[in-house]
Protein backbone atom coordinates (compact mmCIF):
# COMPACT_ATOMS: atom_id res chain seq x y z
CA UNK A 1 0.00 0.00 0.00
CA UNK A 2 1.43 3.37 -1.06
CA UNK A 3 0.00 6.87 -0.45
CA UNK A 4 -1.58 8.28 -3.62
CA UNK A 5 -0.45 11.86 -3.14
CA UNK A 6 1.66 12.61 -6.21
CA UNK A 7 0.28 15.83 -7.78
CA UNK A 8 1.77 14.85 -11.15
CA UNK A 9 -0.06 11.50 -11.32
CA UNK A 10 -3.48 11.23 -12.97
CA UNK A 11 -5.05 8.61 -10.74
CA UNK A 12 -8.21 8.34 -12.83
CA UNK A 13 -6.05 7.48 -15.82
CA UNK A 14 -4.29 4.91 -13.66
CA UNK A 15 -7.66 3.29 -12.84
CA UNK A 16 -8.65 3.32 -16.51
CA UNK A 17 -5.39 1.78 -17.66
CA UNK A 18 -5.39 -0.76 -14.84
CA UNK A 19 -8.85 -2.05 -15.66
CA UNK A 20 -8.02 -2.13 -19.36
CA UNK A 21 -5.00 -4.29 -18.62
CA UNK A 22 -6.65 -6.71 -16.19
CA UNK A 23 -10.00 -6.89 -18.00
CA UNK A 24 -9.91 -10.59 -18.85
CA UNK A 25 -8.81 -11.72 -15.40
CA UNK A 26 -11.28 -9.42 -13.65
CA UNK A 27 -14.17 -10.57 -15.84
CA UNK A 28 -13.38 -14.21 -15.15
CA UNK A 29 -13.25 -13.57 -11.42
CA UNK A 30 -16.52 -11.64 -11.32
CA UNK A 31 -18.30 -14.38 -13.28
CA UNK A 32 -17.98 -16.60 -10.21
CA UNK A 33 -20.17 -14.24 -8.18
CA UNK A 34 -23.91 -14.80 -7.88
CA UNK A 35 -24.70 -11.47 -6.17
CA UNK A 36 -27.86 -12.59 -4.37
CA UNK A 37 -27.82 -9.10 -2.81
CA UNK A 38 -29.31 -7.83 -6.06
CA UNK A 39 -32.60 -9.31 -4.89
CA UNK A 40 -32.79 -6.47 -2.37
CA UNK A 41 -33.16 -4.09 -5.29
CA UNK A 42 -34.84 -6.20 -7.94
CA UNK A 43 -37.82 -7.03 -5.76
CA UNK A 44 -38.52 -3.30 -5.46
CA UNK A 45 -38.69 -2.65 -9.22
CA UNK A 46 -41.26 -3.28 -11.92
CA UNK A 47 -40.31 -5.03 -15.17
CA UNK A 48 -38.89 -2.56 -17.65
CA UNK A 49 -37.52 -0.19 -15.02
CA UNK A 50 -34.46 1.87 -15.94
CA UNK A 51 -31.33 1.04 -13.94
CA UNK A 52 -27.96 2.81 -13.99
CA UNK A 53 -24.92 0.63 -13.22
CA UNK A 54 -22.02 2.82 -12.05
CA UNK A 55 -18.69 1.12 -12.74
CA UNK A 56 -20.32 -1.67 -14.72
CA UNK A 57 -17.08 -3.45 -15.61
CA UNK A 58 -17.57 -6.22 -18.14
CA UNK A 59 -21.26 -6.41 -17.30
CA UNK A 60 -21.00 -9.58 -15.22
CA UNK A 61 -22.68 -10.45 -13.05
CA UNK A 62 -24.62 -7.29 -12.14
CA UNK A 63 -25.70 -5.71 -15.44
CA UNK A 64 -26.24 -9.12 -17.00
CA UNK A 65 -28.70 -10.15 -14.33
CA UNK A 66 -30.43 -6.78 -14.20
CA UNK A 67 -30.90 -6.84 -17.97
CA UNK A 68 -33.05 -9.95 -17.67
CA UNK A 69 -35.88 -7.72 -16.37
CA UNK A 70 -34.85 -4.09 -16.76
CA UNK A 71 -33.35 -1.52 -19.13
CA UNK A 72 -29.72 -1.17 -18.07
CA UNK A 73 -27.32 1.69 -18.72
CA UNK A 74 -23.75 0.98 -17.62
CA UNK A 75 -20.90 3.46 -17.27
CA UNK A 76 -17.24 2.53 -16.84
CA UNK A 77 -14.01 4.47 -17.23
CA UNK A 78 -12.32 1.48 -18.93
CA UNK A 79 -12.88 1.14 -22.64
CA UNK A 80 -11.95 -2.54 -22.60
CA UNK A 81 -14.44 -3.26 -19.82
CA UNK A 82 -17.16 -1.48 -21.78
CA UNK A 83 -16.30 -3.45 -24.93
CA UNK A 84 -16.73 -6.67 -22.97
CA UNK A 85 -19.96 -5.46 -21.36
CA UNK A 86 -21.49 -4.84 -24.77
CA UNK A 87 -20.71 -8.43 -25.73
CA UNK A 88 -21.91 -9.92 -22.45
CA UNK A 89 -25.10 -7.86 -22.22
CA UNK A 90 -26.21 -7.03 -25.79
CA UNK A 91 -29.51 -5.54 -24.63
CA UNK A 92 -27.81 -2.99 -22.38
CA UNK A 93 -26.45 0.46 -23.17
CA UNK A 94 -22.82 0.94 -22.14
CA UNK A 95 -20.86 4.19 -22.06
CA UNK A 96 -17.16 4.66 -21.54
CA UNK A 97 -16.20 7.64 -19.41
CA UNK A 98 -15.84 9.21 -15.99
CA UNK A 99 -19.21 8.97 -14.25
CA UNK A 100 -18.83 12.59 -13.15
CA UNK A 101 -18.72 13.65 -16.81
CA UNK A 102 -22.10 12.06 -17.56
CA UNK A 103 -25.14 14.25 -18.18
CA UNK A 104 -28.23 12.12 -17.77
CA UNK A 105 -31.65 13.79 -17.60
CA UNK A 106 -33.08 14.50 -14.14
CA UNK A 107 -35.35 11.81 -12.68
CA UNK A 108 -34.43 9.42 -15.51
CA UNK A 109 -33.66 6.21 -13.64
CA UNK A 110 -35.72 4.05 -11.31
CA UNK A 111 -32.58 2.73 -9.60
CA UNK A 112 -28.80 2.84 -9.59
CA UNK A 113 -26.21 0.28 -8.59
CA UNK A 114 -22.54 0.78 -7.76
CA UNK A 115 -20.63 -2.40 -6.93
CA UNK A 116 -16.94 -1.94 -6.03
CA UNK A 117 -16.66 1.29 -8.01
CA UNK A 118 -17.15 4.40 -5.86
CA UNK A 119 -13.86 3.91 -4.03
CA UNK A 120 -11.92 4.17 -7.30
CA UNK A 121 -12.79 7.88 -7.44
CA UNK A 122 -11.02 10.44 -5.24
CA UNK A 123 -13.11 10.58 -2.09
CA UNK A 124 -13.43 14.36 -2.39
CA UNK A 125 -15.70 13.64 -5.37
CA UNK A 126 -17.95 11.17 -3.57
CA UNK A 127 -20.46 13.71 -2.19
CA UNK A 128 -20.87 15.17 -5.69
CA UNK A 129 -21.26 11.72 -7.22
CA UNK A 130 -23.98 10.78 -4.74
CA UNK A 131 -25.67 14.15 -5.33
CA UNK A 132 -25.73 13.52 -9.06
CA UNK A 133 -27.05 10.00 -8.66
CA UNK A 134 -29.80 11.42 -6.45
CA UNK A 135 -30.71 13.86 -9.22
CA UNK A 136 -30.74 11.16 -11.88
CA UNK A 137 -33.14 9.03 -9.85
CA UNK A 138 -36.88 9.39 -9.98
CA UNK A 139 -38.59 10.31 -6.71
CA UNK A 140 -38.79 7.04 -4.81
CA UNK A 141 -35.89 5.57 -6.80
CA UNK A 142 -33.31 3.26 -5.23
CA UNK A 143 -29.54 3.14 -4.81
CA UNK A 144 -27.77 -0.15 -4.07
CA UNK A 145 -24.06 0.46 -3.48
CA UNK A 146 -21.02 -1.09 -1.89
CA UNK A 147 -19.21 1.42 0.29
CA UNK A 148 -16.33 1.22 2.76
CA UNK A 149 -16.26 0.44 6.45
CA UNK A 150 -13.56 2.87 7.50
CA UNK A 151 -12.12 6.11 6.20
CA UNK A 152 -8.80 5.82 4.34
CA UNK A 153 -6.60 8.37 2.63
CA UNK A 154 -6.03 7.67 -1.06
CA UNK A 155 -3.57 4.86 -1.79
CA UNK A 156 -2.42 2.47 -4.50
CA UNK A 157 -1.52 -1.21 -4.45
CA UNK A 158 0.45 -3.12 -7.05
CA UNK A 159 -1.16 -6.55 -6.68
CA UNK A 160 -4.68 -6.00 -8.06
CA UNK A 161 -4.84 -8.68 -10.76
CA UNK A 162 -1.17 -7.87 -11.44
CA UNK A 163 -1.80 -4.18 -12.09
CA UNK A 164 -1.53 -1.04 -9.97
CA UNK A 165 -4.89 0.15 -8.67
CA UNK A 166 -6.11 3.23 -6.78
CA UNK A 167 -8.53 3.51 -3.85
CA UNK A 168 -9.91 6.44 -1.86
CA UNK A 169 -12.84 6.35 0.53
CA UNK A 170 -14.66 7.64 3.57
CA UNK A 171 -16.13 5.42 6.28
CA UNK A 172 -19.64 3.98 6.42
CA UNK A 173 -20.91 6.50 8.98
CA UNK A 174 -19.82 9.35 6.72
CA UNK A 175 -21.52 7.84 3.69
CA UNK A 176 -24.72 7.26 5.62
CA UNK A 177 -24.68 10.89 6.70
CA UNK A 178 -24.12 12.05 3.10
CA UNK A 179 -27.01 9.95 1.84
CA UNK A 180 -29.36 11.20 4.54
CA UNK A 181 -28.44 14.82 3.84
CA UNK A 182 -29.14 14.27 0.14
CA UNK A 183 -32.66 13.06 0.86
CA UNK A 184 -32.17 9.31 0.87
CA UNK A 185 -33.80 6.99 3.38
CA UNK A 186 -31.52 4.12 4.40
CA UNK A 187 -33.54 0.92 4.03
CA UNK A 188 -30.94 -1.76 4.69
CA UNK A 189 -27.24 -2.11 5.42
CA UNK A 190 -25.43 -5.43 5.20
CA UNK A 191 -21.91 -6.70 4.43
CA UNK A 192 -20.78 -8.63 1.36
CA UNK A 193 -17.48 -10.05 0.13
CA UNK A 194 -16.09 -9.17 -3.26
CA UNK A 195 -16.06 -12.83 -4.30
CA UNK A 196 -12.91 -12.98 -6.39
CA UNK A 197 -10.46 -14.39 -3.88
CA UNK A 198 -10.08 -17.77 -2.23
CA UNK A 199 -8.03 -16.36 0.61
CA UNK A 200 -9.24 -17.09 4.12
CA UNK A 201 -9.36 -13.39 4.93
CA UNK A 202 -11.46 -12.21 2.02
CA UNK A 203 -12.20 -8.52 1.68
CA UNK A 204 -15.67 -7.38 2.71
CA UNK A 205 -17.62 -4.19 2.10
CA UNK A 206 -20.79 -2.63 3.52
CA UNK A 207 -23.72 -2.75 1.11
CA UNK A 208 -26.39 -0.07 1.43
CA UNK A 209 -29.89 0.04 -0.06
CA UNK A 210 -31.31 3.56 0.05
CA UNK A 211 -34.42 5.19 -1.39
CA UNK A 212 -34.69 8.73 -2.71
CA UNK A 213 -37.39 10.87 -1.13
CA UNK A 214 -40.71 11.02 -2.97
Phi, psi and omega per residue, in radians:
X1 nan 2.216 -3.129
X2 -2.217 2.429 3.082
X3 -1.020 2.387 3.115
X4 -1.762 1.346 -3.025
X5 -2.281 0.382 3.133
X6 -1.483 1.981 -3.094
X7 -1.141 -0.281 -3.130
X8 -1.625 -0.014 -3.133
X9 -1.748 2.280 3.049
X10 -1.561 1.716 -3.026
X11 -1.274 -0.461 3.048
X12 -1.185 -0.677 3.066
X13 -1.129 -0.622 3.100
X14 -1.098 -0.740 3.098
X15 -1.101 -0.793 3.140
X16 -1.036 -0.859 -3.117
X17 -1.146 -0.684 -3.140
X18 -1.085 -0.786 -3.133
X19 -1.273 -0.503 2.991
X20 -1.069 -0.776 -3.033
X21 -1.265 -0.605 -3.076
X22 -1.769 0.276 -2.985
X23 -0.968 -0.807 -3.086
X24 -1.138 -0.823 -3.126
X25 -1.136 -0.701 -3.126
X26 -1.176 -0.732 3.109
X27 -1.061 -0.788 -3.139
X28 -1.075 -0.690 -3.142
X29 -1.189 -0.741 -3.121
X30 -1.197 -0.477 3.131
X31 -1.057 -0.411 -3.115
X32 -1.364 -0.139 -3.116
X33 -1.537 2.474 3.081
X34 -1.732 -0.401 3.133
X35 0.852 0.996 3.073
X36 -1.072 -0.305 3.122
X37 -1.082 -0.371 3.099
X38 -1.060 -0.413 3.115
X39 -1.047 -0.545 3.109
X40 -0.971 -0.667 -3.134
X41 -1.528 -0.815 -2.974
X42 -1.090 -0.566 -3.140
X43 -1.257 -0.200 3.113
X44 -1.575 -0.232 -2.958
X45 -1.894 2.658 3.062
X46 -1.580 2.645 3.081
X47 -0.936 2.420 -3.132
X48 1.531 0.012 3.107
X49 -1.081 2.693 3.108
X50 -1.659 2.212 -3.100
X51 -2.211 2.304 3.056
X52 -1.713 2.229 3.106
X53 -1.920 1.871 -3.081
X54 -1.505 2.084 -3.050
X55 1.282 0.971 -2.967
X56 -1.251 -0.284 -3.078
X57 1.015 -2.475 -3.130
X58 -1.457 0.169 3.067
X59 1.518 -0.033 3.132
X60 -2.095 2.408 -0.025
X61 -1.650 -0.125 -2.906
X62 -1.205 -1.068 -3.087
X63 -1.064 -0.644 -3.130
X64 -1.053 -0.783 -3.134
X65 -1.262 -0.708 3.118
X66 -1.060 -0.652 -3.076
X67 -1.188 -0.220 3.076
X68 -1.161 -0.435 -3.089
X69 -2.222 -0.346 -2.951
X70 -2.262 2.910 3.005
X71 -1.505 2.063 -3.029
X72 -1.924 2.312 2.963
X73 -2.045 2.092 3.141
X74 -1.927 2.491 3.079
X75 -2.212 2.337 3.083
X76 -2.597 2.513 -3.119
X77 -1.287 -0.331 -3.087
X78 -1.598 2.110 3.104
X79 -1.137 -0.619 3.132
X80 -1.204 -0.666 3.080
X81 -1.117 -0.717 3.132
X82 -1.143 -0.701 3.091
X83 -1.008 -0.771 3.137
X84 -1.195 -0.654 3.126
X85 -1.080 -0.690 3.137
X86 -1.121 -0.559 3.082
X87 -1.323 -0.712 -3.078
X88 -1.316 -0.509 -3.080
X89 -2.319 1.326 -3.025
X90 -1.128 -0.335 3.129
X91 -1.513 -0.136 -3.128
X92 -1.541 2.906 3.006
X93 -1.920 2.204 -3.067
X94 -2.224 2.335 -3.026
X95 -2.183 2.300 3.064
X96 -1.619 2.254 3.096
X97 2.788 2.984 3.033
X98 -1.232 2.211 -3.107
X99 -0.996 -0.516 3.141
X100 -1.341 -0.111 3.045
X101 -1.684 -0.045 -3.115
X102 -1.341 2.633 -3.107
X103 -2.336 1.186 3.117
X104 -1.370 2.682 3.110
X105 -1.125 2.651 3.057
X106 -1.080 2.565 3.062
X107 0.911 0.747 -3.063
X108 -1.632 -0.553 -3.021
X109 -1.898 2.572 3.032
X110 -1.458 -0.374 -3.115
X111 -2.819 2.820 3.034
X112 -2.421 2.521 3.041
X113 -2.130 2.654 3.082
X114 -2.624 1.622 -3.133
X115 -1.746 2.041 3.040
X116 0.970 0.703 -3.088
X117 -2.228 -0.645 -3.031
X118 -1.041 -0.654 -3.076
X119 -1.302 0.026 3.013
X120 -1.599 -0.026 3.007
X121 -1.729 2.617 3.021
X122 -0.960 2.331 -3.009
X123 -1.110 -0.374 3.072
X124 -1.104 -0.352 3.132
X125 -1.600 -0.143 -3.052
X126 -1.122 -0.763 3.094
X127 -1.022 -0.710 3.121
X128 -1.166 -0.694 3.098
X129 -1.056 -0.836 -3.133
X130 -1.124 -0.617 3.089
X131 -1.106 -0.749 3.139
X132 -1.164 -0.747 3.092
X133 -1.020 -0.741 3.107
X134 -1.010 -0.715 3.135
X135 -1.229 -0.538 3.129
X136 -1.339 -0.315 -3.128
X137 -1.468 2.526 2.974
X138 -1.181 2.706 2.993
X139 -0.954 2.273 -3.071
X140 1.518 0.006 3.131
X141 -1.246 2.916 -2.996
X142 -2.094 2.596 2.990
X143 -2.160 2.202 3.038
X144 -2.076 1.986 -2.995
X145 -2.498 2.460 2.927
X146 -1.474 2.374 -3.122
X147 -2.134 -2.643 -3.121
X148 -2.320 2.560 -3.069
X149 -1.329 -0.672 -3.081
X150 -2.307 2.705 -3.130
X151 -1.315 2.356 3.139
X152 -2.444 2.350 2.998
X153 -1.112 2.727 -3.094
X154 -1.027 2.440 -3.140
X155 -2.646 2.886 3.030
X156 -2.174 2.713 3.005
X157 -2.337 2.600 -3.040
X158 -1.732 0.087 -3.021
X159 -2.067 0.517 3.095
X160 -1.580 1.704 -3.083
X161 0.868 0.688 3.081
X162 1.201 0.346 3.026
X163 -2.228 2.911 3.059
X164 -1.507 2.297 -3.110
X165 -2.284 2.707 -3.038
X166 -1.998 2.436 3.049
X167 -2.366 2.621 3.082
X168 -2.805 2.217 -3.034
X169 -2.785 2.725 2.951
X170 -1.611 -3.098 3.087
X171 -1.656 2.918 -3.055
X172 -1.017 -0.769 -3.129
X173 -1.019 -0.683 3.139
X174 -1.188 -0.708 3.109
X175 -1.145 -0.719 3.118
X176 -1.078 -0.675 3.092
X177 -1.144 -0.750 3.092
X178 -1.007 -0.854 -3.095
X179 -1.076 -0.751 3.130
X180 -1.099 -0.759 3.132
X181 -1.121 -0.499 3.134
X182 -1.448 -0.053 3.106
X183 1.694 0.328 3.033
X184 -1.594 2.569 2.929
X185 -1.811 2.205 -3.137
X186 -1.387 2.040 -3.084
X187 -1.641 -0.645 -3.097
X188 -2.776 2.482 3.041
X189 -2.304 2.213 3.114
X190 -2.407 -2.996 -3.132
X191 -2.285 2.353 3.089
X192 -2.285 2.754 3.031
X193 -1.682 2.716 -3.077
X194 -1.306 -0.337 2.942
X195 1.489 -0.080 -3.095
X196 -1.964 0.549 3.022
X197 -2.439 2.597 3.067
X198 -1.805 0.121 -3.129
X199 -1.166 2.623 -3.116
X200 -1.077 -0.685 -3.135
X201 -1.702 1.247 -3.125
X202 -1.206 2.641 3.125
X203 -1.315 2.479 3.133
X204 -2.274 2.654 -3.108
X205 -2.392 2.519 2.983
X206 -1.119 2.503 3.053
X207 -2.114 2.215 -3.070
X208 -2.071 2.318 2.946
X209 -1.893 2.115 -3.113
X210 -2.290 2.684 -3.122
X211 -2.144 2.319 3.095
X212 -1.244 2.527 -3.124
X213 -1.073 2.534 3.109
X214 -1.207 nan nan
